[in-house]
Amino acid sequence: MIIGVTSLGDRIYVVCTCSNVIAVFTSHQPFRRLQDIVVHGLLYATDIAASASTSCLYVPDLPSHSVWRVNVDSGAVVQWLSGVPAIAVSVTSEDRIVLLVTIDYQRDDDGRLTWRGEVHVCSPEAVTEAIVKLSPYITSPCSVVMTTRKTFVVSHGFLKHEMHRVCEVDMTGRVLKSFGSTPGNGVGQLHIPVCVSLDDKERVIVADFRNHRVLLLNKQLTSPRVLATWRPQSDDDTRGPRTVHYDSHTGSLLVGLRRGHIDIYKLN
């Protein structure tokens, strides 16, 4: 299953579950696969993000509580950060690495896993510049991106949790606005919003996993528009989008699907 996708220059980089390999593809037709990058020591990638200014990839590794950094120019691979159980990563235009860090894992009697989250903002030198504690009402956060307004867009809600939303929070963790409610497939609902990305206008792109669709929200987190949908073949078919990444250089939207390939769209 594809768990993360990003782009850097004329390359697309993909990570999958249970693999220490970063797959590399050209970002133009016919999308040739190039030599993989093997990260020795990587146990279970949960996301990937790229910094254009440093030509580095960042890959959180939840089981080892570390974040790996790969310099695609030099080939250098280092354990960039340790002791941090990050589940998601994004990089700002100012080259700040934004991590969604999981805390307080719990499993209820039904086997349902729940966790809380913090947002850590780090410099390229691995110095933690800010820690934002998310509200306990943001249950099981999955993804985070930072806006130019110094706020954070966080998606949350997993399996049978009561609320599945996309929220904007400030540096204190206060929720400024949100989209979503109880899980469902209605106009104002989400069902496992597993990943978010921002376009050039800072509109919010949401991988609405269980609804097999990608949504576009405006900066106010309103006016949802369906960008793409996938038709399930059965009730158990979860072929929907697992990860999304907007490439600001090309205006392309990369959608990593659970079934193992990437769809590419031009975003208007």
MIFIKE-72545 format. One line per field, with one value per residue: residue number from 1; residue in one letter; x, y, z of N, C-alpha, C in turn. Coordinates in nm, 3 decimals. Layout:
BEGIN
pos: [NUM:...]
code: [A:...]
n_x: [X:...]
n_y: [Y:...]
n_z: [Z:...]
ca_x: [X:...]
ca_y: [Y:...]
ca_z: [Z:...]
c_x: [X:...]
c_y: [Y:...]
c_z: [Z:...]
END
This chain:
BEGIN
pos: [1:2:3:4:5:6:7:8:9:10:11:12:13:14:15:16:17:18:19:20:21:22:23:24:25:26:27:28:29:30:31:32:33:34:35:36:37:38:39:40:41:42:43:44:45:46:47:48:49:50:51:52:53:54:55:56:57:58:59:60:61:62:63:64:65:66:67:68:69:70:71:72:73:74:75:76:77:78:79:80:81:82:83:84:85:86:87:88:89:90:91:92:93:94:95:96:97:98:99:100:101:102:103:104:105:106:107:108:109:110:111:112:113:114:115:116:117:118:119:120:121:122:123:124:125:126:127:128:129:130:131:132:133:134:135:136:137:138:139:140:141:142:143:144:145:146:147:148:149:150:151:152:153:154:155:156:157:158:159:160:161:162:163:164:165:166:167:168:169:170:171:172:173:174:175:176:177:178:179:180:181:182:183:184:185:186:187:188:189:190:191:192:193:194:195:196:197:198:199:200:201:202:203:204:205:206:207:208:209:210:211:212:213:214:215:216:217:218:219:220:221:222:223:224:225:226:227:228:229:230:231:232:233:234:235:236:237:238:239:240:241:242:243:244:245:246:247:248:249:250:251:252:253:254:255:256:257:258:259:260:261:262:263:264:265:266:267:268]
code: [M:I:I:G:V:T:S:L:G:D:R:I:Y:V:V:C:T:C:S:N:V:I:A:V:F:T:S:H:Q:P:F:R:R:L:Q:D:I:V:V:H:G:L:L:Y:A:T:D:I:A:A:S:A:S:T:S:C:L:Y:V:P:D:L:P:S:H:S:V:W:R:V:N:V:D:S:G:A:V:V:Q:W:L:S:G:V:P:A:I:A:V:S:V:T:S:E:D:R:I:V:L:L:V:T:I:D:Y:Q:R:D:D:D:G:R:L:T:W:R:G:E:V:H:V:C:S:P:E:A:V:T:E:A:I:V:K:L:S:P:Y:I:T:S:P:C:S:V:V:M:T:T:R:K:T:F:V:V:S:H:G:F:L:K:H:E:M:H:R:V:C:E:V:D:M:T:G:R:V:L:K:S:F:G:S:T:P:G:N:G:V:G:Q:L:H:I:P:V:C:V:S:L:D:D:K:E:R:V:I:V:A:D:F:R:N:H:R:V:L:L:L:N:K:Q:L:T:S:P:R:V:L:A:T:W:R:P:Q:S:D:D:D:T:R:G:P:R:T:V:H:Y:D:S:H:T:G:S:L:L:V:G:L:R:R:G:H:I:D:I:Y:K:L:N]
n_x: [0.083:0.058:0.191:0.290:0.367:0.569:0.722:1.016:1.206:1.237:1.142:0.948:0.873:0.812:0.677:0.605:0.407:0.567:0.825:1.165:1.234:1.256:1.076:1.152:1.052:1.028:0.884:0.734:0.570:0.695:0.670:0.890:1.038:1.305:1.628:1.586:1.586:1.742:1.687:1.866:1.784:1.544:1.225:0.938:0.790:0.586:0.514:0.619:0.815:0.943:1.218:1.284:1.487:1.704:1.729:1.643:1.485:1.238:1.152:0.933:0.957:0.774:0.782:1.051:1.071:1.183:1.312:1.407:1.652:1.717:1.952:1.911:2.087:2.355:2.326:2.344:2.234:2.077:1.993:1.794:1.643:1.566:1.385:1.129:0.802:0.679:0.408:0.338:0.459:0.549:0.676:0.753:0.739:0.939:1.125:1.085:1.043:0.761:0.614:0.381:0.324:0.269:0.099:0.014:-0.108:-0.386:-0.587:-0.910:-1.173:-1.286:-1.081:-1.018:-0.798:-0.672:-0.530:-0.352:-0.223:0.066:0.206:0.515:0.750:1.035:1.375:1.597:1.827:1.751:1.656:1.413:1.166:0.911:0.638:0.321:0.044:-0.219:-0.577:-0.763:-0.995:-0.934:-0.917:-0.710:-0.523:-0.412:-0.268:-0.077:-0.030:0.139:0.036:0.089:0.000:0.088:-0.054:-0.202:-0.317:-0.498:-0.587:-0.822:-0.952:-1.043:-1.129:-1.376:-1.417:-1.581:-1.578:-1.484:-1.274:-1.141:-0.931:-0.837:-0.581:-0.431:-0.112:-0.132:-0.277:-0.545:-0.860:-0.952:-1.126:-1.331:-1.402:-1.636:-1.782:-1.965:-1.867:-1.930:-2.079:-2.183:-2.233:-2.113:-1.949:-1.686:-1.490:-1.259:-1.033:-0.747:-0.521:-0.382:-0.319:-0.183:-0.268:-0.140:-0.292:-0.348:-0.568:-0.735:-0.658:-0.801:-0.759:-1.007:-1.053:-1.220:-1.443:-1.363:-1.263:-1.128:-1.126:-1.165:-1.122:-1.195:-1.000:-1.136:-1.228:-1.463:-1.722:-1.694:-1.549:-1.558:-1.279:-1.186:-1.295:-1.324:-1.448:-1.563:-1.533:-1.657:-1.810:-1.600:-1.391:-1.129:-1.009:-0.949:-0.806:-0.496:-0.293:-0.205:-0.046:0.041:0.207:0.372:0.534:0.463:0.191:0.052:-0.145:-0.071:-0.188:-0.179:-0.282:-0.444:-0.441:-0.205:-0.095:-0.027:-0.226:-0.237:-0.319:-0.411:-0.446:-0.691]
n_y: [-0.119:0.217:0.473:0.725:1.010:1.229:1.509:1.623:1.840:1.697:1.452:1.190:1.065:0.778:0.608:0.295:0.074:-0.134:-0.146:-0.065:0.090:0.366:0.443:0.565:0.779:0.921:1.245:1.292:1.190:0.887:0.826:0.678:0.424:0.474:0.417:0.268:0.408:0.286:0.271:0.185:0.049:0.175:0.105:0.118:0.317:0.607:0.832:1.086:1.368:1.658:1.884:2.152:2.341:2.227:1.986:1.750:1.457:1.370:1.122:0.986:0.736:0.542:0.306:0.304:0.549:0.769:1.004:0.993:1.134:1.200:1.296:1.377:1.458:1.410:1.155:1.092:0.939:0.983:0.939:1.165:1.271:1.158:0.967:1.063:0.996:1.025:1.053:1.176:1.409:1.731:1.997:2.338:2.643:2.797:2.621:2.476:2.192:2.012:1.818:1.566:1.440:1.150:1.077:0.920:0.659:0.440:0.146:0.031:-0.185:-0.298:-0.320:-0.093:0.156:0.450:0.776:1.071:1.396:1.599:1.890:1.939:2.179:2.206:2.306:2.282:2.191:2.018:2.130:2.183:2.414:2.489:2.357:2.236:2.159:1.958:1.983:1.768:1.690:1.657:1.379:1.104:1.216:1.245:1.377:1.671:2.012:2.324:2.663:2.979:3.162:3.094:2.897:2.570:2.303:2.026:1.689:1.450:1.150:0.816:0.493:0.386:0.624:0.911:1.165:1.293:1.499:1.800:2.035:2.373:2.501:2.720:2.851:2.797:2.573:2.604:2.547:2.696:2.681:2.435:2.147:1.897:1.620:1.377:1.052:0.994:1.000:1.232:1.573:1.750:1.584:1.356:1.056:0.898:1.103:1.093:1.226:1.551:1.833:2.142:2.380:2.630:2.851:2.807:2.653:2.365:2.032:1.717:1.381:1.171:0.895:0.653:0.727:0.715:0.932:1.254:1.569:1.924:2.206:2.548:2.827:2.887:2.650:2.560:2.513:2.254:2.067:1.801:1.648:1.411:1.073:0.726:0.412:0.169:-0.189:-0.365:-0.398:-0.422:-0.316:-0.102:0.099:0.358:0.698:0.717:0.897:1.238:1.486:1.809:1.946:2.230:2.333:2.228:2.234:2.004:1.741:1.478:1.163:0.905:0.578:0.325:0.075:0.063:0.231:0.549:0.826:1.107:1.446:1.756:2.053:2.296]
n_z: [0.000:-0.090:0.105:0.120:-0.086:-0.278:-0.450:-0.619:-0.793:-1.107:-1.034:-0.883:-0.567:-0.373:-0.095:0.060:0.268:0.512:0.399:0.324:0.115:-0.104:-0.374:-0.698:-0.956:-1.287:-1.340:-1.561:-1.862:-1.999:-1.726:-1.606:-1.405:-1.189:-1.035:-0.720:-0.385:-0.109:0.231:0.483:0.788:0.813:0.927:0.906:0.707:0.728:0.593:0.353:0.263:0.088:0.057:-0.138:-0.136:-0.005:-0.128:-0.006:0.124:0.364:0.591:0.807:1.060:1.229:1.410:1.502:1.617:1.479:1.232:0.902:0.683:0.347:0.119:-0.204:-0.393:-0.305:-0.210:0.054:0.352:0.655:1.002:1.087:1.297:1.623:1.872:1.842:1.784:1.503:1.274:1.043:0.793:0.667:0.458:0.476:0.275:0.370:0.442:0.678:0.875:0.937:1.173:1.257:1.558:1.741:2.045:2.357:2.298:2.285:2.327:2.292:2.433:2.212:2.041:1.905:1.802:1.943:1.942:2.052:1.955:1.873:1.719:1.581:1.497:1.310:1.245:0.955:1.069:1.262:1.494:1.733:1.699:1.771:1.958:1.933:2.111:2.037:2.056:2.279:2.157:1.897:1.771:1.711:1.502:1.161:0.959:0.867:0.768:0.731:0.718:0.547:0.722:0.963:1.087:1.135:0.938:1.010:0.975:1.102:1.258:1.260:1.157:1.371:1.507:1.656:1.538:1.226:1.073:0.918:1.050:1.128:1.320:1.565:1.686:1.953:1.967:1.954:1.805:1.509:1.293:1.125:0.919:0.850:1.035:1.209:1.083:0.736:0.404:0.307:0.181:0.362:0.507:0.612:0.578:0.732:0.681:0.558:0.470:0.401:0.187:0.056:-0.196:-0.430:-0.365:-0.109:-0.069:0.059:0.010:0.035:0.114:0.117:0.245:0.298:0.161:-0.095:-0.249:-0.350:-0.206:-0.245:-0.051:0.033:0.170:0.397:0.480:0.365:0.112:-0.032:-0.298:-0.521:-0.647:-0.756:-0.794:-0.703:-0.797:-0.586:-0.593:-0.428:-0.099:0.075:-0.056:-0.053:-0.228:-0.234:-0.208:-0.048:0.007:-0.064:-0.267:-0.355:-0.625:-0.651:-0.848:-1.093:-1.087:-1.053:-0.913:-0.708:-0.640:-0.424:-0.431:-0.238:-0.353:-0.487:-0.692:-0.857:-0.927:-1.142:-1.162:-1.315:-1.144:-1.138]
ca_x: [0.000:0.130:0.168:0.333:0.421:0.611:0.797:1.133:1.260:1.164:1.128:0.842:0.924:0.700:0.705:0.497:0.412:0.652:0.937:1.268:1.270:1.189:1.069:1.177:0.997:1.029:0.757:0.673:0.545:0.604:0.683:0.980:1.092:1.450:1.687:1.529:1.672:1.725:1.721:1.897:1.741:1.405:1.140:0.799:0.764:0.447:0.491:0.741:0.805:1.067:1.262:1.348:1.608:1.814:1.725:1.635:1.360:1.220:1.067:0.911:0.961:0.704:0.828:1.181:1.062:1.287:1.286:1.524:1.672:1.792:1.994:1.902:2.203:2.475:2.296:2.365:2.117:2.106:1.881:1.794:1.581:1.534:1.306:1.005:0.712:0.605:0.327:0.324:0.557:0.537:0.782:0.700:0.817:1.055:1.210:1.062:0.989:0.646:0.588:0.268:0.381:0.164:0.118:-0.097:-0.177:-0.474:-0.670:-1.027:-1.212:-1.320:-0.960:-1.004:-0.680:-0.690:-0.411:-0.355:-0.113:0.134:0.274:0.651:0.810:1.180:1.464:1.672:1.934:1.685:1.625:1.268:1.139:0.779:0.556:0.181:-0.035:-0.352:-0.690:-0.801:-1.108:-0.877:-0.889:-0.637:-0.482:-0.345:-0.187:-0.065:0.044:0.147:0.000:0.169:-0.056:0.144:-0.151:-0.183:-0.434:-0.482:-0.700:-0.829:-1.064:-0.997:-1.220:-1.507:-1.418:-1.706:-1.562:-1.387:-1.274:-1.021:-0.934:-0.726:-0.548:-0.325:0.009:-0.166:-0.357:-0.688:-0.926:-1.006:-1.238:-1.324:-1.495:-1.664:-1.865:-1.962:-1.826:-2.035:-2.044:-2.259:-2.159:-2.033:-1.893:-1.566:-1.477:-1.113:-0.957:-0.617:-0.408:-0.415:-0.214:-0.224:-0.227:-0.075:-0.383:-0.369:-0.688:-0.701:-0.688:-0.823:-0.779:-1.121:-1.017:-1.330:-1.540:-1.303:-1.266:-1.043:-1.203:-1.096:-1.188:-1.133:-0.922:-1.228:-1.270:-1.602:-1.742:-1.623:-1.563:-1.499:-1.180:-1.173:-1.358:-1.294:-1.564:-1.528:-1.589:-1.733:-1.817:-1.470:-1.289:-1.082:-0.910:-0.948:-0.679:-0.426:-0.208:-0.211:0.062:0.033:0.337:0.354:0.614:0.394:0.046:-0.003:-0.185:-0.034:-0.276:-0.135:-0.396:-0.416:-0.419:-0.065:-0.040:-0.045:-0.299:-0.186:-0.419:-0.382:-0.542:-0.725]
ca_y: [0.000:0.345:0.544:0.863:1.048:1.369:1.537:1.709:1.856:1.620:1.316:1.156:0.971:0.705:0.508:0.199:0.009:-0.253:-0.144:0.035:0.140:0.481:0.424:0.691:0.782:1.050:1.314:1.320:1.071:0.778:0.799:0.563:0.398:0.486:0.336:0.290:0.449:0.195:0.334:0.079:0.087:0.218:-0.009:0.131:0.456:0.650:0.949:1.140:1.508:1.701:2.023:2.189:2.422:2.142:1.861:1.641:1.390:1.339:1.003:0.942:0.592:0.537:0.204:0.338:0.686:0.849:1.061:0.979:1.236:1.151:1.399:1.310:1.498:1.341:1.018:1.072:0.900:0.997:0.943:1.310:1.299:1.034:0.987:1.134:0.906:1.104:0.976:1.251:1.516:1.822:2.096:2.469:2.717:2.852:2.507:2.424:2.058:2.007:1.678:1.528:1.345:1.078:1.057:0.860:0.551:0.357:0.051:0.001:-0.326:-0.345:-0.322:0.033:0.230:0.595:0.847:1.217:1.444:1.728:1.935:1.989:2.254:2.191:2.363:2.177:2.143:1.931:2.204:2.200:2.556:2.506:2.238:2.273:2.049:1.960:1.962:1.627:1.663:1.616:1.239:1.027:1.297:1.166:1.453:1.814:2.106:2.457:2.768:3.101:3.240:3.032:2.805:2.433:2.228:1.890:1.598:1.350:1.057:0.688:0.382:0.411:0.744:0.986:1.284:1.287:1.640:1.877:2.151:2.468:2.537:2.820:2.808:2.752:2.451:2.638:2.521:2.817:2.643:2.293:2.091:1.758:1.591:1.232:0.995:0.968:1.037:1.350:1.689:1.808:1.476:1.285:0.923:0.879:1.201:1.040:1.311:1.684:1.908:2.277:2.426:2.762:2.948:2.752:2.571:2.240:1.909:1.613:1.242:1.120:0.757:0.557:0.773:0.692:1.059:1.365:1.692:2.053:2.304:2.679:2.860:2.892:2.511:2.547:2.495:2.134:2.027:1.670:1.652:1.279:0.963:0.591:0.327:0.041:-0.308:-0.437:-0.324:-0.431:-0.260:0.030:0.139:0.504:0.770:0.706:1.013:1.340:1.585:1.909:1.990:2.371:2.367:2.184:2.244:1.869:1.677:1.337:1.089:0.768:0.493:0.210:-0.045:0.054:0.314:0.692:0.901:1.245:1.538:1.899:2.121:2.430]
ca_z: [0.000:-0.091:0.229:0.104:-0.216:-0.289:-0.572:-0.603:-0.927:-1.206:-0.981:-0.789:-0.467:-0.316:0.008:0.082:0.398:0.532:0.304:0.350:-0.017:-0.163:-0.519:-0.769:-1.092:-1.356:-1.320:-1.690:-1.942:-1.959:-1.583:-1.592:-1.271:-1.181:-0.929:-0.587:-0.274:0.004:0.359:0.577:0.923:0.807:0.959:0.860:0.668:0.741:0.508:0.293:0.220:0.023:0.066:-0.264:-0.115:0.040:-0.206:0.090:0.155:0.505:0.602:0.945:1.083:1.357:1.507:1.561:1.670:1.415:1.101:0.817:0.580:0.232:0.024:-0.334:-0.473:-0.260:-0.174:0.197:0.430:0.798:1.096:1.110:1.426:1.695:1.992:1.809:1.712:1.404:1.182:0.917:0.776:0.553:0.457:0.438:0.175:0.442:0.474:0.811:0.870:1.027:1.207:1.341:1.653:1.813:2.188:2.433:2.227:2.367:2.254:2.374:2.442:2.077:1.962:1.832:1.843:1.950:1.985:2.050:1.872:1.883:1.598:1.606:1.386:1.325:1.144:0.883:1.157:1.359:1.617:1.750:1.717:1.832:1.982:1.947:2.164:1.977:2.145:2.295:2.069:1.769:1.802:1.611:1.386:1.056:0.864:0.903:0.686:0.791:0.625:0.558:0.834:1.083:1.145:1.091:0.895:1.061:0.953:1.208:1.256:1.208:1.180:1.432:1.591:1.644:1.453:1.116:1.036:0.889:1.138:1.129:1.458:1.576:1.755:2.087:1.955:1.950:1.677:1.451:1.206:1.092:0.820:0.879:1.152:1.221:0.954:0.638:0.267:0.267:0.131:0.469:0.588:0.571:0.638:0.741:0.600:0.599:0.429:0.349:0.119:0.021:-0.328:-0.429:-0.302:0.024:-0.058:0.126:-0.064:0.136:0.074:0.193:0.212:0.293:0.063:-0.227:-0.322:-0.309:-0.196:-0.240:0.034:0.027:0.289:0.511:0.500:0.321:-0.033:-0.079:-0.438:-0.547:-0.755:-0.817:-0.721:-0.747:-0.774:-0.523:-0.656:-0.327:0.027:0.140:-0.146:-0.010:-0.327:-0.233:-0.196:0.080:0.028:-0.169:-0.265:-0.461:-0.676:-0.687:-0.967:-1.215:-1.072:-1.058:-0.789:-0.704:-0.550:-0.404:-0.402:-0.154:-0.433:-0.525:-0.798:-0.840:-1.028:-1.150:-1.218:-1.319:-1.056:-1.185]
c_x: [0.087:0.091:0.208:0.389:0.460:0.687:0.911:1.201:1.175:1.149:1.008:0.898:0.807:0.750:0.581:0.514:0.507:0.766:1.037:1.318:1.189:1.192:1.078:1.127:1.023:0.890:0.687:0.654:0.675:0.621:0.768:1.025:1.244:1.502:1.627:1.635:1.643:1.773:1.742:1.866:1.599:1.315:1.002:0.773:0.616:0.414:0.624:0.714:0.941:1.091:1.338:1.479:1.728:1.824:1.721:1.493:1.357:1.117:1.052:0.900:0.903:0.757:0.959:1.183:1.172:1.236:1.415:1.529:1.762:1.824:2.001:2.017:2.327:2.453:2.310:2.232:2.154:1.977:1.876:1.741:1.548:1.454:1.174:0.915:0.622:0.530:0.313:0.425:0.520:0.647:0.724:0.789:0.939:1.146:1.203:0.996:0.882:0.609:0.460:0.315:0.268:0.201:-0.004:-0.177:-0.262:-0.553:-0.788:-1.063:-1.247:-1.198:-0.935:-0.887:-0.708:-0.560:-0.437:-0.234:-0.056:0.192:0.409:0.702:0.960:1.254:1.534:1.785:1.880:1.665:1.474:1.239:1.004:0.714:0.415:0.104:-0.177:-0.459:-0.720:-0.921:-1.062:-0.826:-0.822:-0.603:-0.396:-0.245:-0.183:0.012:0.038:0.117:0.096:0.119:-0.005:0.037:-0.128:-0.317:-0.409:-0.606:-0.701:-0.957:-1.023:-1.096:-1.348:-1.509:-1.539:-1.695:-1.452:-1.385:-1.138:-1.032:-0.816:-0.705:-0.436:-0.208:-0.016:-0.243:-0.506:-0.744:-0.993:-1.129:-1.223:-1.426:-1.512:-1.746:-1.852:-1.929:-1.945:-1.991:-2.125:-2.170:-2.067:-1.966:-1.766:-1.569:-1.331:-1.041:-0.808:-0.500:-0.460:-0.292:-0.270:-0.181:-0.168:-0.161:-0.416:-0.510:-0.645:-0.750:-0.693:-0.838:-0.885:-1.129:-1.137:-1.442:-1.486:-1.302:-1.160:-1.128:-1.111:-1.182:-1.120:-1.060:-1.007:-1.279:-1.419:-1.602:-1.668:-1.654:-1.492:-1.406:-1.170:-1.242:-1.314:-1.410:-1.519:-1.598:-1.672:-1.735:-1.683:-1.358:-1.253:-0.971:-0.892:-0.812:-0.620:-0.339:-0.221:-0.094:0.044:0.173:0.321:0.431:0.540:0.243:-0.024:-0.040:-0.153:-0.121:-0.226:-0.252:-0.354:-0.380:-0.282:-0.019:-0.080:-0.123:-0.249:-0.288:-0.359:-0.488:-0.564:-0.766]
c_y: [0.124:0.424:0.691:0.888:1.195:1.386:1.632:1.718:1.781:1.474:1.308:1.048:0.911:0.611:0.423:0.136:-0.110:-0.260:-0.036:0.098:0.265:0.461:0.560:0.678:0.918:1.113:1.350:1.188:1.016:0.735:0.674:0.547:0.400:0.400:0.371:0.343:0.356:0.265:0.222:0.127:0.137:0.096:0.001:0.278:0.487:0.772:0.987:1.282:1.551:1.849:2.059:2.262:2.339:2.011:1.739:1.588:1.359:1.226:0.967:0.791:0.568:0.431:0.240:0.477:0.774:0.906:1.053:1.093:1.180:1.270:1.335:1.350:1.418:1.193:0.989:1.042:0.906:0.983:1.084:1.346:1.167:1.068:1.056:1.040:0.983:1.013:1.045:1.365:1.601:1.926:2.228:2.533:2.782:2.742:2.468:2.287:2.047:1.860:1.666:1.413:1.281:1.062:0.983:0.760:0.470:0.264:0.012:-0.147:-0.384:-0.351:-0.194:0.112:0.380:0.659:0.998:1.265:1.578:1.762:1.991:2.058:2.256:2.264:2.251:2.117:2.055:1.997:2.223:2.345:2.582:2.369:2.285:2.150:2.060:1.931:1.813:1.590:1.632:1.474:1.170:1.109:1.216:1.246:1.599:1.889:2.243:2.562:2.886:3.192:3.188:2.956:2.667:2.373:2.082:1.810:1.494:1.269:0.928:0.581:0.428:0.533:0.832:1.103:1.262:1.425:1.683:2.005:2.243:2.512:2.640:2.765:2.763:2.621:2.476:2.613:2.649:2.790:2.496:2.260:1.944:1.744:1.443:1.170:0.963:1.014:1.155:1.464:1.747:1.705:1.419:1.147:0.880:0.975:1.185:1.132:1.444:1.744:2.047:2.309:2.567:2.870:2.909:2.697:2.433:2.122:1.795:1.477:1.182:0.970:0.664:0.600:0.765:0.820:1.155:1.492:1.812:2.148:2.439:2.708:2.868:2.752:2.494:2.519:2.373:2.103:1.895:1.681:1.520:1.176:0.831:0.501:0.196:-0.075:-0.392:-0.353:-0.322:-0.368:-0.120:0.075:0.291:0.565:0.759:0.828:1.108:1.436:1.678:1.956:2.133:2.409:2.332:2.203:2.110:1.820:1.528:1.269:0.945:0.683:0.371:0.088:-0.047:0.133:0.460:0.748:1.045:1.330:1.678:1.972:2.262:2.518]
c_z: [0.000:0.033:0.220:-0.034:-0.211:-0.420:-0.540:-0.739:-1.027:-1.165:-0.887:-0.697:-0.391:-0.207:0.029:0.220:0.395:0.432:0.344:0.220:-0.050:-0.314:-0.587:-0.912:-1.155:-1.343:-1.451:-1.764:-1.999:-1.813:-1.557:-1.447:-1.279:-1.067:-0.794:-0.491:-0.157:0.131:0.461:0.719:0.928:0.827:0.895:0.830:0.684:0.654:0.443:0.249:0.168:0.047:-0.061:-0.241:-0.072:-0.037:-0.115:0.101:0.304:0.517:0.749:0.954:1.222:1.452:1.575:1.622:1.612:1.283:1.022:0.716:0.471:0.142:-0.114:-0.425:-0.436:-0.232:-0.026:0.267:0.577:0.877:1.151:1.249:1.492:1.820:1.969:1.728:1.615:1.309:1.047:0.916:0.657:0.567:0.407:0.332:0.238:0.494:0.620:0.798:0.978:1.047:1.288:1.429:1.734:1.960:2.243:2.349:2.324:2.275:2.343:2.367:2.306:1.986:1.884:1.889:1.837:1.996:1.982:1.971:1.913:1.746:1.638:1.481:1.408:1.214:1.069:0.967:1.270:1.494:1.623:1.786:1.783:1.850:2.011:1.994:2.108:2.082:2.159:2.209:1.926:1.788:1.684:1.487:1.290:0.975:0.906:0.795:0.754:0.685:0.640:0.668:0.968:1.161:1.085:1.050:0.929:1.025:1.063:1.196:1.190:1.249:1.248:1.524:1.559:1.547:1.351:1.053:0.980:0.969:1.109:1.273:1.458:1.656:1.898:2.085:1.949:1.812:1.627:1.366:1.172:0.984:0.853:1.005:1.180:1.085:0.864:0.502:0.216:0.225:0.238:0.557:0.526:0.635:0.624:0.644:0.627:0.563:0.376:0.282:0.087:-0.121:-0.317:-0.364:-0.158:0.042:-0.009:0.043:0.037:0.069:0.166:0.168:0.195:0.198:-0.079:-0.311:-0.268:-0.314:-0.198:-0.157:0.016:0.160:0.414:0.548:0.471:0.171:-0.086:-0.225:-0.458:-0.667:-0.828:-0.730:-0.782:-0.708:-0.710:-0.591:-0.559:-0.201:0.098:0.058:-0.101:-0.104:-0.329:-0.211:-0.056:0.110:-0.090:-0.152:-0.383:-0.496:-0.727:-0.812:-1.095:-1.208:-1.076:-0.918:-0.800:-0.599:-0.542:-0.358:-0.320:-0.237:-0.500:-0.644:-0.775:-0.957:-1.023:-1.222:-1.225:-1.239:-1.108:-1.069]
END
